[in-house]
Structures are given as C-alpha cells and as structure tokens.
Amino acid sequence: MQLSEIINVNRISSGIDVQSKKRALEALSELVAQDQPQLDSSYIFDSLISRERLGATGVGYGIAIPHGRIKNCKQITGAFIHFVQGVDFDAVDNQPVDMMFALVVPEESTDEHLQILALLASMFNEDSFREKLRNSKSNEETYQLLTEWQKTS
C-alpha cells in the first residue's frame, strides 16, 4: 500500500498552534474526520488517546505516529500535521513533537496497519527527510514529499 492511497492534501495541515498533547490529538482527529463522513472526530480522538495510554507514540526526532483502530472505518486513513512549536508527547527521546502522522484503520486491519507503521518509521528516521518536511512551504509540497518518498539506503 502506498501513502497516496491513505492521505490526501486535504488531510495535511501546517502552522497549527497547540499547547498540549491532548489538543494536538484533537486537532489531528478533526483533520482525519473532515472528509470522512462515516468517521466522527470524537470517536477518532478516543481511539488515539486510548492507544496513547498503552504507550506513547512519540518515536523521536520531533515525530509522533498516533494510530488507532476504528469501528465503521472502511479504509486506512492518514493525516499529517506540522505544529508551530513542539509539544510534550512523552516521546522516546524526551524531545517535543512538532510533526504528527495519524493513522486510523479498520478494526480488522492488522498486516497492512503494521506495514504502514513500519514505512512511516523508516521515512521519519531520515534526517534529511524530516528537514524537508519542516521546511515545506505548502500542504501540496508536504503531500508530494510524503507520497514520493523513497528509502535512501
């Protein structure tokens, strides 16, 4: 599965100003739900926050990949936010998180879910890629970076 199948330019946002992990997850939930009429942002938020209680999804380098299983979700859906400033997210490196890629998946989805998480982890592990995302000038440019990324090693 390619990222272009799960994210679109309408589910990318930058310049968002939040002050807490909770508000960051709320903003992300709203972004995921905005063009998905079958999904409710509060239900998405509840799923993401429940997953966070199991273990923080801050993977380091200012990145978090919150994810959750959603009843009535028909397809894997992603959204990306770049915040104005980082928020405390209990990341593994204790650094504030300024970029988040959310993933919501159908309840029965397992293998694809894990494959996409592995792809995202590889992508966000590259210093140069993170820098390009942070310097992106538009949602369209961010979309292009996300969907055209190729592993460099």
C-alpha positions in Angstrom: 0.0 0.0 0.0 1.2 3.5 -0.9 0.8 6.6 1.2 -1.0 8.2 -1.7 -3.8 5.7 -1.0 -4.4 6.8 2.6 -3.7 10.5 2.7 -4.7 13.5 0.5 -3.7 17.1 0.5 -6.9 18.0 2.5 -5.7 15.9 5.4 -2.4 17.8 5.7 -2.1 20.9 7.8 0.7 23.1 9.0 1.1 26.2 11.2 -1.2 24.7 13.8 -0.7 26.2 17.3 -1.4 23.8 20.2 -0.1 23.8 23.7 -0.7 20.2 24.8 -0.7 16.6 23.7 -4.5 16.4 24.2 -5.1 19.4 21.9 -2.7 18.1 19.3 -4.6 14.8 19.2 -7.9 16.7 19.0 -6.6 18.7 16.0 -5.4 15.6 14.3 -8.7 13.8 14.9 -10.6 16.7 13.4 -8.3 16.7 10.3 -8.8 12.9 9.8 -12.6 13.2 10.0 -13.1 16.3 8.0 -13.6 14.5 4.6 -14.6 11.1 6.0 -18.4 11.4 6.7 -18.6 7.9 8.3 -16.0 8.9 10.9 -16.6 11.1 14.0 -13.7 13.2 15.2 -14.5 12.5 18.9 -14.5 8.7 18.3 -11.2 9.0 16.5 -9.8 11.1 19.4 -11.0 8.5 21.9 -9.2 5.7 19.9 -6.0 7.7 19.6 -5.9 8.6 23.3 -6.7 5.0 24.3 -3.7 3.9 22.2 -1.5 6.6 23.8 -2.4 5.2 27.3 -0.9 1.8 26.2 2.4 3.6 25.3 3.3 6.9 23.8 3.6 7.1 20.0 6.3 9.7 20.0 9.0 8.0 18.1 11.7 10.6 18.5 13.2 13.4 16.4 10.1 15.5 17.0 7.8 12.9 15.4 4.7 11.1 16.7 2.7 8.5 14.8 -0.6 8.2 16.8 -2.8 5.4 15.5 -6.0 3.6 16.4 -8.5 1.0 15.2 -11.9 2.4 14.4 -15.2 0.7 14.2 -17.1 1.7 11.0 -13.8 2.7 9.3 -13.9 1.3 5.8 -10.3 2.1 4.8 -7.0 3.0 6.3 -6.9 6.8 6.5 -4.0 9.1 7.4 -3.4 12.7 8.2 -0.3 14.9 8.8 0.1 18.0 10.9 3.1 20.2 11.4 2.8 22.4 14.5 4.1 25.9 15.1 6.0 24.6 18.1 6.7 21.2 19.6 4.5 19.8 22.5 5.5 17.4 25.2 4.4 14.0 23.9 6.3 11.6 26.1 8.5 10.7 23.1 11.2 8.1 23.5 13.9 10.8 23.3 12.0 13.2 25.5 12.0 15.8 22.8 8.9 17.9 22.0 6.8 16.7 19.0 6.2 19.2 16.2 5.1 16.8 13.4 2.5 14.0 13.7 1.2 11.5 11.2 -2.1 9.9 12.4 -3.3 6.6 11.1 -6.8 5.2 11.6 -7.5 1.7 10.5 -10.5 -0.6 10.4 -10.8 -2.9 13.4 -9.9 -6.0 11.5 -6.9 -4.5 9.8 -3.6 -5.9 11.0 -0.9 -6.7 8.4 -1.4 -3.5 6.4 -1.5 -1.4 9.6 1.8 -2.8 10.7 3.3 -2.4 7.2 2.3 1.3 7.1 3.7 1.9 10.6 7.0 0.4 9.5 7.0 2.5 6.4 6.3 5.7 8.4 9.0 4.8 10.9 11.6 4.3 8.1 10.5 7.6 6.5 10.7 9.7 9.6 14.0 8.1 10.7 15.8 10.0 7.9 17.3 13.4 9.0 17.1 14.9 5.5 13.5 13.9 5.0 12.4 15.4 8.4 14.2 18.6 7.5 12.4 18.8 4.1 9.1 18.4 5.8 9.9 21.1 8.4 10.9 23.5 5.6 7.9 22.7 3.3 6.1 25.8 2.1 2.7 24.4 1.4 0.4 21.4 2.1 0.8 20.4 -1.6 4.6 20.3 -1.2 4.2 18.2 2.0 1.9 15.8 0.2 4.4 15.4 -2.6 7.2 14.7 -0.1 5.2 12.2 1.8 3.8 10.3 -1.2 7.0 10.3 -3.3 9.5 9.3 -0.5 11.8 6.5 -1.4 14.1 4.8 1.1 17.7 6.0 0.6 19.6 3.0 1.9 
